[in-house]
């Protein structure tokens, strides 16, 4: 029996029964630990409270070093709770790293290295760079899965603490795991309140009546069946759209299928579905995290895909490593905005893939350009900041439907910033990441062009 034939009650029952046959019958069952995170997190509240109390008077700033699932939930929480002392570093752009370093005193900073695998290239590079500035274990903690290289490094360098992730929880489903809760505690968030809201949604998700998570998942999946594969999410305070974007894109964008998330884009059009996220209180993030995770699992059943793997993410990583081994990458312009947009078809979407120093003014410029392209083509247009999006929407770009128009935007990274212990600096690394992803998209027959940031003035 396919998921198309299952009733809502059967879908809910099979999710809680950890039945992989609801999806593809492969390894889905081993990735459903997120269902237990609201309850599991409650057991860690006292430990985290004690740890943060021990930092009183010692720390002025907290810097989280992480990518994708290790950084997006903390970024949402940072913005929602206005935690000005907390910083998230998920870029390899030298100017952005220099700007962050100028804002902190390493001797009064706690560095949080977050990586499930413990081997994420960007996070390793960030850690080595800032370790050279603050080589004292008391200034460092790690969040990683048991047995990882990062766990071993943390013990070697006598980190203040190591918090273990749950191996049955994938990165993009980890908002209510230590990858979200440890940063939240360091921001001063009341974890009891946050997890109480998550438990409310978790309890509601066990039924078919009054189950917002199920309703959302069915709406996402049925919208896709009807050809409305663009998930337009009304703007909400903070950065919630960044987290939802990864969850939806990386979970569903595979086997030439996929839901295309478009946070902040108007939901008017034959290929679009519109969803609102109401956050009257930032603590409602607890319920929203769980609701969207459950809904994505439901939608994955309707699409007939495994919503817990990411088979195409490795492609850009491999290409990046090839470029790094070959030498520095010259990011020459290739094609033009006009030539790329001339290929637009009804139902396509546009992504500005920007490997730039994403300051507030530059980000605004990118979005103005995206809105201009949307008006001229009628296609949904979004913005992805590299290399962050490689750990987020990058799976959709390569494994999802071939309906994307990808406009890579690059800038001058400035003076090289060396990475201790590595044969390349951050400037060379971000150029390799841009070149690697561009090559990976071309290999898959995607429509791509590369322009420089200053070229965007032509369409604004």
Secondary structure, 3 states (H helix, E strand, C coil): CCHHHCCHHHHHHHHHCCCHHHCCCCCHHHHCHHHHHHHHHHCCHHHHHHHHHCCCCCCCEEEEECCHHHCHHHHHHHHHCCCCCEEEECCCCHHHHHHHHHHCCHHHEEEEEECCCCCCHHHHHHHHHHHCCCCCHHHEEEEEECCCHHHHHHHHCCCCEEEEECCCCCHHHCCCCHHHHHHHHHHCCCHHHHHHHHHHHHHHCCCCCCCHHHHHHHHHHHHHHCCCCEEEECCCCCCHHHHHHHHHHHHHCCCCCCCEEEECCCCCCCCEEEECCCCCCHHHHHHHHHHHHHHHHHHHHHHCCCCCCCCCHHHHHHHHHHHHHHCCCCCCCECCHHHHHCCCCCCCEEEEEEECCCCHHHHHHHHHHHHHHHHHHCCEEEEEECCHHHHCCHHHHHHCCCCEEEEEEECCCCCCCECCCCCCEHHHHHHHHHHHHHHHHHHCCCEEEEEEHHHHHHCC
